[in-house]
Amino acid sequence: MFKGVDHSVSTNLPGVGGMPHRLVIHTIRVDLSDPDIQLLSTPPIDNSVQGTREVGGLTVSDFLRTNQVQVAINANLFDAREYYLPAGIPMDVYGLAVSEGRVVSRQESSENSTVILLDRNNRASFVSENWPSVDVSDVYTAVAGTYPILVGGVDVARGYQTAAGFIHNPNPRTVFGLSEDRRYLFLMTIDGRQPGYSEGALDYEAAEWLLLVGAHDGVNMDGGGSTTLVMQDSTGQAVRLNQSSAVADSGKERTVGSHLGIRAKPLPGFVNDLSVVADETTALVSWTSVEAATSQVEYGLGSDVGLATELNPVLVKEHSMRLTGLAPNTGYYFRAVSTTGGVRYASTIRFFTTIHHATTNRVFEVTHPWRYTKENPNGLVWTQAGYDDTSWSGPGEGLFWVDVRATGPNPEVLQRATNMPSDPSNSGFPYRTYYFRTHFQGPASVAGVSMILSGYVDDGAVVYLNGSEIYRLRMPEGTIRNDTLASGFPCSGDATCLDQFEIPSSALSGLISGDNVLAVEVHNYNARSADITFGLALDLVEPIVRRPTMDIQLSGGGLKLVWEGTGYVLQSSEDPVGPWLDVAGTVQSPYAISGTGGRRYFRLRR
């Protein structure tokens, strides 16, 4: 997969070799002797207190993206009162955890005390019971599992077959191992709870699989629905390798408190060392090639690219090409292409996003008041700014909620301030749909302004701005009616995790600099769903208009003007007070100044 990182996929014939369950196993083998391999366990929250909630929870995919590692997997057991929670929520890690030399979680008891320790040079050791705890002053990375399953090449987990506890049943499992010479670290997932695909492993089966791939010592880590293994694709995105039971059940990865990531370099090829530095409207792409070759970059808004820079036919080993005319705050796919001896070599497709110089202004919080109603608008233009909503209830403060369960609103969420009416004709369950309206002031200039909405919505919603639909959250396509049900639900069915989505300026043509109306209809997932929740915060992202900068440089005995960015018009004048005239023709940087002498002034305008 990467330099020093191998991946295998295995399965078995049920009943053969003493394994009664059908299993699908993914194994990552990490060569710890490779000098470019770096390991990263979950870092602590800044200013956290040891022994309480030390880390911010993330899905394994989010951990990979956030830390730009090439492979990531779940690790230690952690406090898991709820599995589908907002990114960054504080969590308590069980057992020893060390991240880049910092002790994140100390070993506090004999529970969860089987540890893998690595120093700064990735020299590894295995401790089957880390209690009392070993000295960790020289430890750079450490993770801890629940109990050992393989010690000194012996499957010690067969003794757990008669042990009580759900953990010893056939389950999805994450297990780590080390080779006898400590050169290789093994990261293994065994999928489960999916009949016909993979049913889950007993402890001794997991140990046997570690032996098969070459491990000498091994430990059972946090598993079940947390078992997730991801890799980074060439565009920097996370790709799940195993088939998580949580994703199979809910479509979502669990938020977990402990991860282990592997940083590794790409496998060497003809094109290497590919990098990109992006600005608002330009990007500089650089790479090296094994032999002297031509230079060109293919790029575009999709993975099929479609655009290309002009070919530079000069044969070089160090390449640099600038992309121009890009849109700010926009993602682009690209690949480097070099040709020599009639043979064309191309890198894998990568991805970058141009910079957007902008400021984000909070317009209102999630507790903001809205007018609301449960009445069917029956085709009325209730979303438009001029609609009279004085007969509606409120304004009430968010969060708005209905919950017919005996426990009432979930206390784990922000305070739910406004209790809305339920439907007496439906045994007191919530109405299928509730409608909300509120006003806000737009900025002085709406050009290029985008919108960020964040909050708690259970289950689906349609958002309108001044009468025009701008976003659907977990709602089906087609016409939305009062009896339309949401197509999904958040988290495990409660609004306990944050929904956040950005609406680009291209979708906000109705935004004005004065009074605006935001209207939302919130729909339940089924007619007898016990609860419904709504509350949104609004941010407006306003672009920062920067003055262009321009340099004058000597070039072959003449002069040239150089500036960054596109979309500017070059003007010239014989006097700094004007008159200023546009320079004729297509003008772009660098621009060679021609003429027979005299004093001239130049400036850029947009």
DAHU-V680790 format. One line per field, one symbol per residue. burial: # if it has 16 or more other C-alpha atoms within 10 Angstrom, else .. A space follows every 10 residues. Layout:
burial=???
This chain:
burial=#####..... ........#. ########## ##.#..#### #####..... ..######## #####..### ########.. ..#####.## ########## ########.. #########. .#.####### ..#..#..## ########## #.#.####.# ......#### #########. .######### ####...### ########## #.######## ########## ####.###.# ######...# .######### ######.... ##.#.#.### ###.#####. .######### ....#..#.. .#...##### ####.####. .########. ....###.## ######.#.. ....###### ####...... .####...#. .#..###### ####....#. ...#.#.### ##......## #########. .##..##### ########## ########## #.###..... .#.####### #.#######. ..###..### ##...##### #######.## ########## ###....... .........# #.####.### ###......# .......### .#........ .###..
